Amino acid sequence: MKLLTSVGPSIPQDISAIAAGTLTEILNMWATAGPLAGDQVNVTAIVKNISAESLYITCTGLYDDTPLTFSPDYIWIDPGKNYSFTASFTMPNKDIRLHAWSYYWTGAEWIDDDYVYLDVALGEAPPPTKEEFKNLEITSYTEEVDVGGICRVETKFDYKGPETERGLYAAIGHQIYGPGARFDEKVAGEIRMAMPETATLTKYYCGVDVPITAGKINPADSPFDLYAKVKDGLFPLAQSP
């Protein structure tokens, strides 16, 4: 047995071959490394004419027991030259073994001449990206609103993570300091936001309307404080200063 080393774009795993054939030799074979189930796996086999004459040469294969068709069907290769045959298949949900055979044409029949195999391990899906909300700020709001009106609160924040849907919440009231510090909310508004999956922090601009409801807020208590938060149910994921 001989061990072949990779010269291709992907690192092969456990690639082995019998000794070179009589007139042809499969110099190397590689495939897409670490594919996930359903991924396209690209395969390349380099076949050399080691005879003293030009030959029609072809390459055939299997992945496990499934036929693998290489391109081109066959080709004329001069002595000492090699050619790259290519194929592709969809990765099943398991490790597989690739097999490749080279043949040459005698003028009457194809002769099976050389063989290699390559083990391709099923890749592992990367762990899901964790949600991350940062830098939530209130950028503007309606400064003067009559009772019964709407205070529009505009915000910006950064997000990265999987596709998700979260609430943007804004409240008007009074910030109470000292022991038992808290925000005494009078009125509030909330919307749902949908974020697509993103691998890097991406800036979002979102606004929420806060109804100034009669009986819940007294204009005589002005001025009021304001804050916003991104939330998941009752749990804040980010909050404005």
Phi and psi restraints in degrees (value plus and minus 20) as a CYANA .aco file:
   2 LYS   PHI    -152.0  -112.0
   2 LYS   PSI     130.2   170.2
   3 LEU   PHI    -121.1   -81.1
   3 LEU   PSI     106.9   146.9
   4 LEU   PHI    -116.5   -76.5
   4 LEU   PSI     122.2   162.2
   5 THR   PHI    -123.9   -83.9
   5 THR   PSI     136.4   176.4
   6 SER   PHI    -102.6   -62.6
   6 SER   PSI     118.7   158.7
   7 VAL   PHI    -145.2  -105.2
   7 VAL   PSI      -7.7    32.3
   8 GLY   PHI    -121.6   -81.6
   8 GLY   PSI    -192.4  -152.4
   9 PRO   PHI     -94.5   -54.5
   9 PRO   PSI     -36.6     3.4
  10 SER   PHI    -143.8  -103.8
  10 SER   PSI     129.8   169.8
  11 ILE   PHI    -104.2   -64.2
  11 ILE   PSI     100.9   140.9
  12 PRO   PHI     -95.7   -55.7
  12 PRO   PSI     140.7   180.7
  13 GLN   PHI    -145.3  -105.3
  13 GLN   PSI     109.0   149.0
  14 ASP   PHI      30.0    70.0
  14 ASP   PSI      34.7    74.7
  15 ILE   PHI    -115.8   -75.8
  15 ILE   PSI     107.1   147.1
  16 SER   PHI    -157.5  -117.5
  16 SER   PSI     139.8   179.8
  17 ALA   PHI    -172.6  -132.6
  17 ALA   PSI     137.3   177.3
  18 ILE   PHI     -96.9   -56.9
  18 ILE   PSI     156.8   196.8
  19 ALA   PHI     -79.9   -39.9
  19 ALA   PSI     140.4   180.4
  20 ALA   PHI     -73.1   -33.1
  20 ALA   PSI     129.3   169.3
  21 GLY   PHI     -90.5   -50.5
  21 GLY   PSI    -195.5  -155.5
  22 THR   PHI     -90.5   -50.5
  22 THR   PSI     -65.6   -25.6
  23 LEU   PHI    -141.8  -101.8
  23 LEU   PSI     -32.6     7.4
  24 THR   PHI    -152.1  -112.1
  24 THR   PSI     139.1   179.1
  25 GLU   PHI    -163.8  -123.8
  25 GLU   PSI     108.9   148.9
  26 ILE   PHI    -102.0   -62.0
  26 ILE   PSI      83.8   123.8
  27 LEU   PHI     -89.5   -49.5
  27 LEU   PSI     -56.1   -16.1
  28 ASN   PHI    -183.9  -143.9
  28 ASN   PSI     136.0   176.0
  29 MET   PHI    -167.4  -127.4
  29 MET   PSI     115.7   155.7
  30 TRP   PHI    -159.9  -119.9
  30 TRP   PSI     144.2   184.2
  31 ALA   PHI    -166.2  -126.2
  31 ALA   PSI     143.6   183.6
  32 THR   PHI     -72.0   -32.0
  32 THR   PSI     108.6   148.6
  33 ALA   PHI    -105.3   -65.3
  33 ALA   PSI     119.6   159.6
  34 GLY   PHI      39.7    79.7
  34 GLY   PSI      20.8    60.8
  35 PRO   PHI     -90.1   -50.1
  35 PRO   PSI     129.0   169.0
  36 LEU   PHI    -109.0   -69.0
  36 LEU   PSI     141.1   181.1
  37 ALA   PHI     -77.1   -37.1
  37 ALA   PSI     109.7   149.7
  38 GLY   PHI      73.9   113.9
  38 GLY   PSI     -32.7     7.3
  39 ASP   PHI     -93.3   -53.3
  39 ASP   PSI     132.6   172.6
  40 GLN   PHI    -100.3   -60.3
  40 GLN   PSI     108.8   148.8
  41 VAL   PHI    -125.0   -85.0
  41 VAL   PSI     101.4   141.4
  42 ASN   PHI    -117.4   -77.4
  42 ASN   PSI     113.6   153.6
  43 VAL   PHI    -142.2  -102.2
  43 VAL   PSI     117.6   157.6
  44 THR   PHI    -149.7  -109.7
  44 THR   PSI     111.0   151.0
  45 ALA   PHI    -143.1  -103.1
  45 ALA   PSI     106.3   146.3
  46 ILE   PHI    -120.1   -80.1
  46 ILE   PSI      99.4   139.4
  47 VAL   PHI    -135.9   -95.9
  47 VAL   PSI     113.8   153.8
  48 LYS   PHI    -133.9   -93.9
  48 LYS   PSI     120.4   160.4
  49 ASN   PHI    -105.0   -65.0
  49 ASN   PSI      87.6   127.6
  50 ILE   PHI    -120.0   -80.0
  50 ILE   PSI      -8.8    31.2
  51 SER   PHI    -110.1   -70.1
  51 SER   PSI    -199.8  -159.8
  52 ALA   PHI    -114.8   -74.8
  52 ALA   PSI     -18.0    22.0
  53 GLU   PHI    -148.9  -108.9
  53 GLU   PSI     135.5   175.5
  54 SER   PHI     -89.7   -49.7
  54 SER   PSI     123.2   163.2
  55 LEU   PHI    -159.2  -119.2
  55 LEU   PSI     130.1   170.1
  56 TYR   PHI     -99.2   -59.2
  56 TYR   PSI     107.6   147.6
  57 ILE   PHI    -149.6  -109.6
  57 ILE   PSI     122.6   162.6
  58 THR   PHI    -153.9  -113.9
  58 THR   PSI     147.1   187.1
  59 CYS   PHI    -156.5  -116.5
  59 CYS   PSI     113.0   153.0
  60 THR   PHI    -145.9  -105.9
  60 THR   PSI     146.7   186.7
  61 GLY   PHI    -181.4  -141.4
  61 GLY   PSI     153.7   193.7
  62 LEU   PHI    -159.3  -119.3
  62 LEU   PSI     129.3   169.3
  63 TYR   PHI    -136.3   -96.3
  63 TYR   PSI      94.4   134.4
  64 ASP   PHI      35.2    75.2
  64 ASP   PSI    -136.5   -96.5
  65 ASP   PHI    -126.0   -86.0
  65 ASP   PSI      -9.7    30.3
  66 THR   PHI    -118.4   -78.4
  66 THR   PSI     109.1   149.1
  67 PRO   PHI     -79.3   -39.3
  67 PRO   PSI     122.1   162.1
  68 LEU   PHI    -143.1  -103.1
  68 LEU   PSI     100.3   140.3
  69 THR   PHI    -116.5   -76.5
  69 THR   PSI     100.4   140.4
  70 PHE   PHI    -111.7   -71.7
  70 PHE   PSI     135.2   175.2
  71 SER   PHI    -142.2  -102.2
  71 SER   PSI     118.0   158.0
  72 PRO   PHI     -95.7   -55.7
  72 PRO   PSI     153.5   193.5
  73 ASP   PHI     -80.1   -40.1
  73 ASP   PSI     -63.1   -23.1
  74 TYR   PHI    -183.2  -143.2
  74 TYR   PSI     144.1   184.1
  75 ILE   PHI    -174.0  -134.0
  75 ILE   PSI     131.1   171.1
  76 TRP   PHI    -103.2   -63.2
  76 TRP   PSI      99.9   139.9
  77 ILE   PHI    -142.2  -102.2
  77 ILE   PSI     108.9   148.9
  78 ASP   PHI     -96.0   -56.0
  78 ASP   PSI     141.7   181.7
  79 PRO   PHI     -77.0   -37.0
  79 PRO   PSI     114.7   154.7
  80 GLY   PHI      58.9    98.9
  80 GLY   PSI     -24.2    15.8
  81 LYS   PHI    -116.5   -76.5
  81 LYS   PSI     140.2   180.2
  82 ASN   PHI    -150.6  -110.6
  82 ASN   PSI     147.4   187.4
  83 TYR   PHI    -165.5  -125.5
  83 TYR   PSI     126.1   166.1
  84 SER   PHI    -117.5   -77.5
  84 SER   PSI      95.1   135.1
  85 PHE   PHI    -112.9   -72.9
  85 PHE   PSI     119.8   159.8
  86 THR   PHI    -145.4  -105.4
  86 THR   PSI     133.0   173.0
  87 ALA   PHI    -175.1  -135.1
  87 ALA   PSI     149.9   189.9
  88 SER   PHI    -173.0  -133.0
  88 SER   PSI     137.6   177.6
  89 PHE   PHI    -176.6  -136.6
  89 PHE   PSI     147.7   187.7
  90 THR   PHI    -113.2   -73.2
  90 THR   PSI     107.0   147.0
  91 MET   PHI     -87.7   -47.7
  91 MET   PSI     105.9   145.9
  92 PRO   PHI     -96.0   -56.0
  92 PRO   PSI     156.3   196.3
  93 ASN   PHI    -107.1   -67.1
  93 ASN   PSI      34.9    74.9
  94 LYS   PHI    -189.9  -149.9
  94 LYS   PSI     145.2   185.2
  95 ASP   PHI     -87.6   -47.6
  95 ASP   PSI     128.9   168.9
  96 ILE   PHI    -155.7  -115.7
  96 ILE   PSI     144.2   184.2
  97 ARG   PHI    -137.4   -97.4
  97 ARG   PSI     106.1   146.1
  98 LEU   PHI    -110.7   -70.7
  98 LEU   PSI     116.9   156.9
  99 HIS   PHI    -141.8  -101.8
  99 HIS   PSI     120.7   160.7
 100 ALA   PHI    -159.2  -119.2
 100 ALA   PSI     118.7   158.7
 101 TRP   PHI    -145.5  -105.5
 101 TRP   PSI     121.0   161.0
 102 SER   PHI    -125.5   -85.5
 102 SER   PSI     124.9   164.9
 103 TYR   PHI    -150.8  -110.8
 103 TYR   PSI     132.4   172.4
 104 TYR   PHI    -145.6  -105.6
 104 TYR   PSI     135.2   175.2
 105 TRP   PHI    -118.7   -78.7
 105 TRP   PSI     107.4   147.4
 106 THR   PHI    -109.5   -69.5
 106 THR   PSI     -28.8    11.2
 107 GLY   PHI      85.4   125.4
 107 GLY   PSI     -36.0     4.0
 108 ALA   PHI    -150.0  -110.0
 108 ALA   PSI     -47.9    -7.9
 109 GLU   PHI    -178.2  -138.2
 109 GLU   PSI     142.0   182.0
 110 TRP   PHI    -108.9   -68.9
 110 TRP   PSI     112.3   152.3
 111 ILE   PHI    -128.4   -88.4
 111 ILE   PSI     102.5   142.5
 112 ASP   PHI     -88.7   -48.7
 112 ASP   PSI     102.5   142.5
 113 ASP   PHI    -143.2  -103.2
 113 ASP   PSI     -61.7   -21.7
 114 ASP   PHI    -160.2  -120.2
 114 ASP   PSI     139.9   179.9
 115 TYR   PHI    -168.7  -128.7
 115 TYR   PSI     120.4   160.4
 116 VAL   PHI    -159.4  -119.4
 116 VAL   PSI     141.2   181.2
 117 TYR   PHI    -154.7  -114.7
 117 TYR   PSI     139.2   179.2
 118 LEU   PHI    -164.3  -124.3
 118 LEU   PSI     104.9   144.9
 119 ASP   PHI    -108.4   -68.4
 119 ASP   PSI     107.8   147.8
 120 VAL   PHI    -135.9   -95.9
 120 VAL   PSI      97.9   137.9
 121 ALA   PHI    -107.6   -67.6
 121 ALA   PSI     118.9   158.9
 122 LEU   PHI     -83.6   -43.6
 122 LEU   PSI     110.7   150.7
 123 GLY   PHI     -95.4   -55.4
 123 GLY   PSI     145.7   185.7
 124 GLU   PHI    -124.6   -84.6
 124 GLU   PSI     111.8   151.8
 125 ALA   PHI     -84.4   -44.4
 125 ALA   PSI     119.6   159.6
 126 PRO   PHI     -84.7   -44.7
 126 PRO   PSI     130.5   170.5
 127 PRO   PHI     -82.0   -42.0
 127 PRO   PSI     128.3   168.3
 128 PRO   PHI     -80.6   -40.6
 128 PRO   PSI     122.7   162.7
 129 THR   PHI     -89.7   -49.7
 129 THR   PSI     114.4   154.4
 130 LYS   PHI     -96.4   -56.4
 130 LYS   PSI     121.4   161.4
 131 GLU   PHI     -83.8   -43.8
 131 GLU   PSI     119.3   159.3
 132 GLU   PHI    -165.2  -125.2
 132 GLU   PSI      94.4   134.4
 133 PHE   PHI    -127.6   -87.6
 133 PHE   PSI     112.5   152.5
 134 LYS   PHI    -162.4  -122.4
 134 LYS   PSI     138.9   178.9
 135 ASN   PHI      38.6    78.6
 135 ASN   PSI      20.3    60.3
 136 LEU   PHI     -90.7   -50.7
 136 LEU   PSI     105.9   145.9
 137 GLU   PHI    -156.0  -116.0
 137 GLU   PSI     127.7   167.7
 138 ILE   PHI    -107.7   -67.7
 138 ILE   PSI      99.8   139.8
 139 THR   PHI    -113.6   -73.6
 139 THR   PSI     -48.0    -8.0
 140 SER   PHI    -186.2  -146.2
 140 SER   PSI     143.1   183.1
 141 TYR   PHI    -179.0  -139.0
 141 TYR   PSI     140.9   180.9
 142 THR   PHI     -92.8   -52.8
 142 THR   PSI      95.5   135.5
 143 GLU   PHI    -100.3   -60.3
 143 GLU   PSI     -50.9   -10.9
 144 GLU   PHI    -144.9  -104.9
 144 GLU   PSI      98.3   138.3
 145 VAL   PHI    -156.1  -116.1
 145 VAL   PSI     115.1   155.1
 146 ASP   PHI    -100.3   -60.3
 146 ASP   PSI     134.4   174.4
 147 VAL   PHI     -78.5   -38.5
 147 VAL   PSI     112.8   152.8
 148 GLY   PHI      75.7   115.7
 148 GLY   PSI     -29.0    11.0
 149 GLY   PHI    -112.5   -72.5
 149 GLY   PSI    -185.9  -145.9
 150 ILE   PHI    -146.1  -106.1
 150 ILE   PSI     111.9   151.9
 151 CYS   PHI    -119.0   -79.0
 151 CYS   PSI      96.0   136.0
 152 ARG   PHI    -109.0   -69.0
 152 ARG   PSI     103.0   143.0
 153 VAL   PHI    -132.4   -92.4
 153 VAL   PSI      99.6   139.6
 154 GLU   PHI    -122.3   -82.3
 154 GLU   PSI     117.9   157.9
 155 THR   PHI    -153.3  -113.3
 155 THR   PSI     146.1   186.1
 156 LYS   PHI    -160.9  -120.9
 156 LYS   PSI     131.0   171.0
 157 PHE   PHI    -180.3  -140.3
 157 PHE   PSI     146.3   186.3
 158 ASP   PHI    -127.5   -87.5
 158 ASP   PSI     123.2   163.2
 159 TYR   PHI    -161.9  -121.9
 159 TYR   PSI     121.7   161.7
 160 LYS   PHI    -163.2  -123.2
 160 LYS   PSI     129.8   169.8
 161 GLY   PHI     124.6   164.6
 161 GLY   PSI    -187.1  -147.1
 162 PRO   PHI     -93.2   -53.2
 162 PRO   PSI     148.2   188.2
 163 GLU   PHI     -79.2   -39.2
 163 GLU   PSI     112.7   152.7
 164 THR   PHI    -174.5  -134.5
 164 THR   PSI     149.1   189.1
 165 GLU   PHI    -153.3  -113.3
 165 GLU   PSI     105.9   145.9
 166 ARG   PHI    -157.1  -117.1
 166 ARG   PSI     145.2   185.2
 167 GLY   PHI    -113.8   -73.8
 167 GLY   PSI     120.7   160.7
 168 LEU   PHI    -128.8   -88.8
 168 LEU   PSI     101.1   141.1
 169 TYR   PHI    -143.2  -103.2
 169 TYR   PSI     114.6   154.6
 170 ALA   PHI    -152.0  -112.0
 170 ALA   PSI     121.3   161.3
 171 ALA   PHI    -156.1  -116.1
 171 ALA   PSI     127.3   167.3
 172 ILE   PHI    -136.2   -96.2
 172 ILE   PSI     117.0   157.0
 173 GLY   PHI     156.4   196.4
 173 GLY   PSI    -161.8  -121.8
 174 HIS   PHI    -150.8  -110.8
 174 HIS   PSI     113.8   153.8
 175 GLN   PHI    -101.9   -61.9
 175 GLN   PSI     101.7   141.7
 176 ILE   PHI    -121.8   -81.8
 176 ILE   PSI     106.1   146.1
 177 TYR   PHI    -124.7   -84.7
 177 TYR   PSI     153.8   193.8
 178 GLY   PHI      66.4   106.4
 178 GLY   PSI    -184.1  -144.1
 179 PRO   PHI     -76.7   -36.7
 179 PRO   PSI     114.6   154.6
 180 GLY   PHI      51.9    91.9
 180 GLY   PSI       9.7    49.7
 181 ALA   PHI     -75.3   -35.3
 181 ALA   PSI     117.9   157.9
 182 ARG   PHI    -184.7  -144.7
 182 ARG   PSI     152.7   192.7
 183 PHE   PHI    -126.6   -86.6
 183 PHE   PSI      98.2   138.2
 184 ASP   PHI    -106.8   -66.8
 184 ASP   PSI      74.6   114.6
 185 GLU   PHI     -95.1   -55.1
 185 GLU   PSI     117.8   157.8
 186 LYS   PHI    -127.0   -87.0
 186 LYS   PSI     -70.3   -30.3
 187 VAL   PHI    -158.3  -118.3
 187 VAL   PSI     134.9   174.9
 188 ALA   PHI    -173.2  -133.2
 188 ALA   PSI     141.4   181.4
 189 GLY   PHI    -161.1  -121.1
 189 GLY   PSI     137.3   177.3
 190 GLU   PHI    -169.6  -129.6
 190 GLU   PSI     124.4   164.4
 191 ILE   PHI    -149.1  -109.1
 191 ILE   PSI     145.0   185.0
 192 ARG   PHI    -122.0   -82.0
 192 ARG   PSI     116.8   156.8
 193 MET   PHI    -138.6   -98.6
 193 MET   PSI     118.7   158.7
 194 ALA   PHI    -130.3   -90.3
 194 ALA   PSI     104.3   144.3
 195 MET   PHI    -134.8   -94.8
 195 MET   PSI     110.8   150.8
 196 PRO   PHI     -93.8   -53.8
 196 PRO   PSI     145.1   185.1
 197 GLU   PHI     -83.5   -43.5
 197 GLU   PSI     114.8   154.8
 198 THR   PHI    -167.8  -127.8
 198 THR   PSI     116.6   156.6
 199 ALA   PHI    -108.2   -68.2
 199 ALA   PSI     -34.3     5.7
 200 THR   PHI    -146.4  -106.4
 200 THR   PSI     136.0   176.0
 201 LEU   PHI     -79.0   -39.0
 201 LEU   PSI     105.6   145.6
 202 THR   PHI    -143.6  -103.6
 202 THR   PSI     116.4   156.4
 203 LYS   PHI    -100.1   -60.1
 203 LYS   PSI     112.9   152.9
 204 TYR   PHI    -142.3  -102.3
 204 TYR   PSI     125.2   165.2
 205 TYR   PHI    -142.8  -102.8
 205 TYR   PSI      99.2   139.2
 206 CYS   PHI    -159.5  -119.5
 206 CYS   PSI     127.3   167.3
 207 GLY   PHI    -142.4  -102.4
 207 GLY   PSI     135.7   175.7
 208 VAL   PHI    -159.7  -119.7
 208 VAL   PSI     120.6   160.6
 209 ASP   PHI    -112.5   -72.5
 209 ASP   PSI     112.2   152.2
 210 VAL   PHI    -132.5   -92.5
 210 VAL   PSI      90.5   130.5
 211 PRO   PHI     -88.8   -48.8
 211 PRO   PSI     111.8   151.8
 212 ILE   PHI    -111.0   -71.0
 212 ILE   PSI      68.6   108.6
 213 THR   PHI    -104.3   -64.3
 213 THR   PSI     108.7   148.7
 214 ALA   PHI     -80.4   -40.4
 214 ALA   PSI     118.5   158.5
 215 GLY   PHI      70.9   110.9
 215 GLY   PSI     -38.1     1.9
 216 LYS   PHI    -121.0   -81.0
 216 LYS   PSI     -40.2    -0.2
 217 ILE   PHI    -160.3  -120.3
 217 ILE   PSI     116.3   156.3
 218 ASN   PHI    -129.2   -89.2
 218 ASN   PSI      97.5   137.5
 219 PRO   PHI     -75.7   -35.7
 219 PRO   PSI     -45.2    -5.2
 220 ALA   PHI     -87.9   -47.9
 220 ALA   PSI     -37.1     2.9
 221 ASP   PHI    -107.5   -67.5
 221 ASP   PSI     -15.5    24.5
 222 SER   PHI     -81.5   -41.5
 222 SER   PSI     132.4   172.4
 223 PRO   PHI    -101.8   -61.8
 223 PRO   PSI     140.1   180.1
 224 PHE   PHI    -131.0   -91.0
 224 PHE   PSI     139.5   179.5
 225 ASP   PHI    -119.6   -79.6
 225 ASP   PSI     145.6   185.6
 226 LEU   PHI    -166.8  -126.8
 226 LEU   PSI     118.8   158.8
 227 TYR   PHI    -165.8  -125.8
 227 TYR   PSI     144.5   184.5
 228 ALA   PHI    -156.4  -116.4
 228 ALA   PSI     135.4   175.4
 229 LYS   PHI    -171.2  -131.2
 229 LYS   PSI     131.5   171.5
 230 VAL   PHI    -115.5   -75.5
 230 VAL   PSI     112.8   152.8
 231 LYS   PHI    -156.3  -116.3
 231 LYS   PSI     134.3   174.3
 232 ASP   PHI    -141.0  -101.0
 232 ASP   PSI      77.1   117.1
 233 GLY   PHI      46.6    86.6
 233 GLY   PSI    -140.9  -100.9
 234 LEU   PHI    -111.5   -71.5
 234 LEU   PSI     -26.4    13.6
 235 PHE   PHI    -118.6   -78.6
 235 PHE   PSI     102.3   142.3
 236 PRO   PHI     -93.4   -53.4
 236 PRO   PSI     114.9   154.9
 237 LEU   PHI    -120.4   -80.4
 237 LEU   PSI     -43.6    -3.6
 238 ALA   PHI    -181.2  -141.2
 238 ALA   PSI     129.6   169.6
 239 GLN   PHI    -162.2  -122.2
 239 GLN   PSI     123.5   163.5
 240 SER   PHI     -92.4   -52.4
 240 SER   PSI     136.7   176.7
